[in-house]
Amino acid sequence: MNLVSRRSFINNTSAAASGTFLMPMSSLFTNSDNKWSPNAKEYKIHMIGHGHIDPVWLWPWNEGVSVVHSTFRSVLDRMKENPDFTFVSSSPQFFQWVSENDPEMLNEIRTRVEEGRWNIVGGWWIEPDVNIPNGEAMVRQGLYGQLTFERLLGCRAKIGFNPDSFGHTGTLPQILKLQGIESYAFMRPGPHEKTIPADIFWWEGLDGTQVLTYRIPISYNESRSVRNRVEQILERFQKQPANSFMAFYGVGDHGGGPTKINIQSIEELKNEPGAPKIFFSTLDRYFEEIRKDKTLELPVVKDDLQHHAVGCYTAEAEIKKGNRKSENALMTSEKITAIGSVVWGANYPKKEFTSAWERILFLQFHDSLAGTSVPEHSEKARNGYGYAFEIADNSAYLALQKLEWQIPAEDPDSQYLVVFNPHVWEVNSVIEYPLPWNPNQQSSSVEDENGNALLHQWGTGVTQTGNRNKNLVARVKIPPMGYRQIRLKKGNSPAVLNPARAENNLLENEFLRVRFSESGTIGILDKETGQEVFANGETGCNAIVIDDKSDTWSHDIKTFSNEVGVFKNAKMKILENGPLRATVRAISAFGDSSLTIDWSLVSGKKELRAEVSLDWYEKLKMLKFSFPVNIESPTATYEVPYGYIERATNGEEDPGQRWIDISGKQNGAVYGLTVINDAKYGYNILKNDMRISVIRSAVYAHHDPWKLDMEEEYVWMDQGKHKFNMQLIPHKGTWKENNISRIAEEFMAPSFCIYQGIHEGRFPKSNSFLSVDKANIVISAIKQAEDNNDLIIRCVETSGKQTTAVLNLSFVDYEWKGDFRPCEIKSLRLNLSTGKIFEVNLLEEVV
């Protein structure tokens, strides 16, 4: 069975099993004599020619380039044969390939677009996963996508289009609307996965933005006569608020597009007595018709659109980590170089940033980021993330080295670092750098530019050569979006009033006492409340192994709950023993796999850090970390792209971004725990038990209903070594009151340490360039505008409350004051020539 027909068979079999096909037909059509019922002609069917293209899935990306070319050629040929035939397509990446490889074809397509027959939809660089990319990546999908459409085809998309994506975040309506997209079409989750009051509805985001949304019935593929598809849609839509629907047809997944049989069958139905009104159409025409009908009473859906293929939140762990790390690195580097280009003459490599973003955006295609493609593509993805990270890392450090060269460092008997804070609030950072020093032979003192002593210690370095076998670990306050110079010299460190310490199976600072069980699980006593953080004591971070025989997607799975064992028999070792930081290593095992977690407490901070190293060799298993929090009446909150959502504590697997929180009542007061991580996206909460999905070992691109034969050899996912980091934050009060959004930003983008030689300089030894006065306002992006060197400053309200905030743009001696709706994304455009600031949309246009 070829790839196209195989996936069509899979889709149809799954839909039939779940009740999507409502057959046999009842009143609208009688199959025995091909007669339509009297009321069938009251319905209108917009026939949407489509050719879904997975640029990667069961084939490499370069084959996807060929599929795009052949599909578009076929569509253009069909248009020559039938003057009424229309077609819709998305993904500016495809048209970029065509422009480079076949400019004449692009000219043909542009002509058909101008005629209104080739309908450009989507507006995003690719059809991505719409849960795993962060909010700024979704902004860039539309920014680069819409501008590319305009450059190549002279138009922009009006309709958002992600038919095959495996779920849709509830913050998407605002992002779409700010990109000039008023409507949205999707297919997954289907009716058996998500109940909504109608398949044409208003989708309302967390901030109140609404987009008109359509759930594609049955499938986006149809290679045969469209008669059966029309029958199915009429049956399904009998109780819908509208009598006008869209039916998609054409060969898809590996491309192909509408067939001659498709088109001939439409022509036949158009003239069949008693049939519905059937005609070639586009998404633009359909949504325009719906909007014009003022009699329609469409329901409003205030929710995200889940769940489909929940295993995709965890499959292919290195792709997930690469996405998170590279997104964050690019955003941070843009901030530094954008400010630096104005203040100290740093280079802003706009062309390189664009290239890096386009690489990341392509790798966010749903079958890539979901981990459901072939292993050859996983290698391509790792290289792509490395490419993006290299551009980001080089750009940031070169910019900061240019800054440090302009900051004086005069004492040849001292060693200097410039520490840079990429956030718009003051941070109290613990920095680490391998400075040459032998603490066994001479005492050390670390101080800021004013001579204030800083708490520090020496940690073990990664090398054992010469005098750089120790790392300086120091705590320093750094101004908002700014820097501070620190110096290491001979002297004595100040006494520590509340040192962090490690002893046997114990970690402790002034806020937390952490205990370790024989299996490696932890208990935390919150000294402020006198209560245990975890229910039943030492039960936190239990590494639970779950039997997981589902396919790569985990089709028709809602929960992963069949527990078959835990990591245990832990060996403990003290790595650091204060006074600034204490660290204990716990090593445990299950089967052929081992788990190493380095747990650290820092003096003065109510947070527990964990560096996780997993060596995993299980098959058809999943690993979850369990955190059963000692609270009643729990409420679960997940960070999602540019927002958050509260979800039921029913144990179902859900997608999230960097953090997940569970809060409730403890002794009558609000108490909770937030867990932040730098690589994971799958979570679930059952009552008070909060779990992170760490790893799952499926076979690459194994799709139900195909069954594995365990006597055969397969390529298994996620075997071997994996590393990621976590931060646990027990908190009194709500997560909002504890500024979790800011803490997550600091966790993902720690301060930069830049080594200085001895030289003169004209800049002060500490400075701040940009700050905001409200803790719930995060500046997520600072970049140069796409059309000139204006600066774009993206602000996000993170706590769901109306806020008036002031931005102090000290680097240009200017202030801006504005009002934010709850969860609003607000973009500002700073004209560097005039100093004026304008609010703009996500396409960087004044609104």
FIPA-550990 format. One record per residue (C-alpha): x, y, z. Coordinates in steps of 0.02 Angstrom, whole numbers, plus 50000, padded with zeros to 5 digits. Layout:
<pts>
XYZ...
</pts>
This chain:
<pts>
500005000050000500765016749951501035030750077499585041550022498295027850021498965020850184498665036950278496965039150199496545021450255497165025450430496135041350440494555033050376494735017750487495015028250642493555039650602492395025050571492885016750733492545032550832490865036350753491385050750640490515042950490488665044250526488085030950404486995024350332486195040550273484455043950339483345057450265484425068150151484975055250026484385037949977485855027949913484825014549825484115025449688485265040749694483805052149738484055066949852482745071049982481675086649953482615097450079484365092850015484305107349892484175119450039486015116250077487535124049997489195114849983490765124949948491925112449863493705116149920495085109449807496575105449916498185095449914498845093250090500735092450086501795085850228503525092350179504195079450302503335064150371503815047050304505045055450187506455068250200506215086850171507055086650001505725074549939504455087050006505175100149888504825088549742503065085049805502685103649813503285106249635502305091649562500725095849658500735113949604501045108649423499555097049429498445110649501498945123049366498565109949233496835106749308496495125449304496865125849118495625111649090494195118849193493915137649206492845135949363494035125149463494795133349619496155128249740496755133149914498515131649983499555137750129501385138050182502475152150113503965140350131503255130649983503125146149874504885151349925505505134549858504535137349696505215155049677506995148349690506775132949579505435137649453505105156549437503985153749286502835142649389502745156249521502175168549387500805156349335500235154649515500235173449540499085175249390497865162449463497935171149632497495187749549496025179049462495375173149632495525154849584497075150649686496625155149864498085159049980497695153850158498635150450320499835165150318501065155150425502765149250365502195131350377500735121850452501525119350624501105110650782500055123550875500405118351054502295116451066502985132450984503055146951106502055162751082503435172350995503735158150873501895158850825502095177550800503575174350684502615160850589501385174350537502635188650520503815179750401502385170250319501275185050278502725195850219503335181750106501605179450031501525198049997503265198349920503005183149808501145184049768500605201749806499335196849939499135190850118498095176850190496455181150276496095163650341497125154050467497325136050413498045121450513496985106450465498185092650517498915100350676498625089850831497755102750942497605121550952498085132851097496725144151168497825159651149497845157950960496375169550919497295185150978498885180550883497905177150723496905193250734498475203650759499185195850600497695201250495496855184250502495005185150544494495166850525495215149650558495005132050490495565116050575495105097650580495905089850735495255086550866493765077950784492025075750859492555059850951493975069551034493205086651071491365090851089490915108251032489165115151005489385117450817490715115350684490565133750635490795144750787491635159950863493245154850949493645166551093495395167851165495935171351342496005190151310494255190551232494785190951048493635181050934493945173050764492635164350657493135146050656492665130550555493035112450595493325102950433492165087850427492735070050390494435073550310495465085950210495835071950084494715063949951495425055849795493815048349722492105054949676491555068349799489775061149810490145051049965490965066050050489435076950016488295063550086489315062250245489345081050272487475082950247487165069550377488355077250502487725095050477485855092350498485865100450670487115114350633486665132850643487105135750459486555126950300488155131350207489695120350226491405116650154491905099750082493755096750050494365085649909496015080949829497445068849856498495074050005499865070850133501145066649998500335079949892499425077049730497965089049739496255087849656496055073849529495125073449365493895061349446493605073949587493235087949467492155077549351491085071649497490805089549554490235094549380489015079949380488295084349550488095102649503486775097749376485945083349468484095086349507483725088749691485535089349742486225102449861486935117949780488715112449745490055123549671491935126349663492425138349801493765144549920493935147450105493865166250078492185164749989491455153250121491915163950270491335179650179489645171550152489485166450335489935183950395488635191850282487235181150352486665191550500485295179150545486525165850601486685162950788488375154850806488995148250973490535154951062491875142651117493015148851257494285134851270495795127451186495465114251054496175097651119496495082551123497235073350977498805062550980499355066851157500945056451142501595069951026501915081551173503325070051230503925059451081505665063251015506355072351167507875080051082506775088850954505725096051095507265102051188508045109151029506475119050993506365126451168508215130751177508375138351004506775148851018507405155951181509175158851120508595168650968507395179451069508755183451196510075187151064508885198850972508595208651132510445210851167510955215250989509455226750960509855237051115511715235551081511535242150903510845258350974511915260451131513645253551097513705250350910513425231550914513015222350753511195217050731511305202650605509545204150535509825192750386510585179150495509185180550623507885178750485508765163350417508845155650591507015159150626506485151850459507445135950501506575134550669504875138450593505075124750463505565112350600503955116850691502965108150554501755096850647502515080050596504255086650637504005095150805502775081650859504115068450834503075058350710504265058350562505665046750510507325045550607508275053350461507285069250488507705069350673509535070950626509095085150508508135093650649509595092450769510705100750639509405114250609509235118550792511125118950805511195131150659509935142850742510765141650911512485145250837511855161150756511005166750916512475162351030513805170350920512795186250895512445188751080514225185651140515035196251003513865210551049514265208851234516135207751202515995224351111515105231351264516415224951388517805232651285517045249651324516945246651512518565250651604519485236551696521035244551773521805233451907523025220551835522985211052001521105208151985520045198051865518465205651794516795199651728515375209551652513715201451696512255205851581510405204151625509265201751472507665205351571506785221851607506815219751795508245218251919508825200351942509765192652087510785180151988511935166152037513255166351903514605153551866516225155651769517875145851763519075159751813520905154851842521155154252031521795142052159520685144052313521755131552407523255143152398522485160352417520875167652485519705176952368518535191652371517205196352243516475213752239515405224952129515915241552052515595250552216516685239052318515225229552396515725211852440514735198152350514385180952418515365167852322516125150552328517175139252218516395124552130517165110052036517585114151856517375103051705519255101751673520695096351781522095105851696523105120351765522245133151874520555133051785519885117551870518715127651982517175137851941516815154352025515025154152090514405171352145512775180252180512545197352102511115209552077511045215851898510045231051841508565229051721509095225551542510835230551592512495225351662513635225851813515515223551821516185212251958517985209152007518895194652087520395198852194521365193052346520395195252507519135187452620517335183152580516005190152700515195178752826513565170752774512115172352897511045158552821512165147052719511525133252608512165116552671512185098052628512325084152756512045065552729510325064452645509885082652680509915099352588509455115252681509385134152673508395147052771506785143052675506785124452635507365108052710507495094352578507615076052626508015061152515507255043852529508155027552490507295027152320507855044752275506195053652301506185069852400505255077952542505245096752567504845105652729504325123752699505065132852849503925147852823502345137552845503045123152947502155111152828502715097652708502625102252524502215084452470500835073152533501485059152643503225066152660504635060352546503565057252392504115071452278504885068552107504455050152106505115043351939503665032351884503805020451735502195017851638501755004151515501435013151350500985001951204500185016051104500835021250934501985036150908500505048150909499595039151052497985039250952496385038151055497375039151218496865051651353497935046351500499565037251533499195028451696499705010051689501145010751814502364996151807503785002051917504845016151984506675021151986507395016252156508925010452255509655027852255511475031652290511795048852366513325059952354513675077752413514395088152271514395105552350514185111052529513885129852530513935142952589513115150252434512555133952353512395116152412512115101352295511685083052322511725070052184510465055752183510745041052065509345028152044508925014351922507525004851833507814990251715509244994851597509055013451632509845025351758509315042351823510475055451897509785071251976510885084852051509785094352176510375111952227509845124952354510515142652352510615153752505509255167152502508115158852374506535148652402506795137352254507535120152223508505117252063508765100351978509965095351840509275079251768510295066351671509335051151608510105036051523508555027451451508445010451366506635005151395505425000951254503555004251248503745013251413503505030951474504345040151618503425053051722504005063251871502635063952004502405078352126500945074652245500705091552328500045092852506498485103152469496595101652460495425107952322496805108952191496785120452039497945116551893498695130251785499765127351631500815140051539500305140251355500995150751211500865168951268499635164751407499025151951531497525140651552496685131951699496245113851666495325100051755496315089051875495635073251793497275064951745497155068251558498755071851463498885090251417500135101351327501025115551415502525126651396503885130151525502905128551687501455120051770500685124751937499525116652061498805127252201497485124252333497175125552518498405120852653497815124052831496505135952761497755146652664498195146652478499765136552444500515128652290501985121952193502625127452023503815116551922504785124751781505805115151653506835118951497506375104451382504675096251414502905099351350501805084951413500945085551583499485078851680498705081951851497605069551941496845077652095498385084252189499685073952093500595084751965501615075151836502885079451701503055067651552504935065351536505185052451399504235039251300504985025751190503915022151038504445015850867504765029750740503175034250645502195019150705500375022750663498835013050717498085001350662499754993350616500324981750755502124979150808502884961950802504104961550946505094947950857505554960650724506904974150737506334992250745507135009250767506605015150940506435033250990507365042151130508595028451175510155034251266510665049851361509555064951393509815080551498508645094151556508395105751704506975109251825506585122151958505345118852099504535133952180503435130652333502395146252365501185154152485499795162852389499435160752204500665158352063500215175852003500675183652171502365174852161502845181651988503035164451912503065171351735504605181851776505465167451865505195156551711505975169951601507505170551714507605151551717507635150351527508755165551498510065166851638511265181351647512765181751531514545181751600515845190551492517695189651531518675205951530520495209351501521335224751573520915240251472520185257651477518375261851435517115275851425515555267151493515025266351676515335250151769513465247251792512015252851685510195249451641509425252251469507595247451484506395243351626504535241151661503665245651823502385231451834502865213551878501505205951769502155214251610503515204251522504465210851372504635195051270505475201951114506525216751060507025216450878507345227450729505845230250617505805220150457505795235550343507045247150431508015249350592506545254450701506445243950859504965232550893504625229751079503375215951118502515216351288501365203151363500205204351513500475187951605499265187551753497565190651676497235207851749496955225351681498595234751701499325251851668501195250551646502655262351614504145257451508505715267251546506725267151385508255274951464509365270051317508455283251213507925294251362506065291151336504565284251430502995275751367501405273051468500005261751412498515251251464498485232351446496955221251437497075204951533498275193651436498535206551299499995205551178500535223351139501885227651012502715244751008503725252350867505095264550917505665276550782507485279650826507565295550722506085304250805505965295150971504115292250940503275276050990501775268650899500725253450938500815240950796500065224050752501065208050740501525212550560502365228150630501085240050554500335254850647498575250950708
</pts>
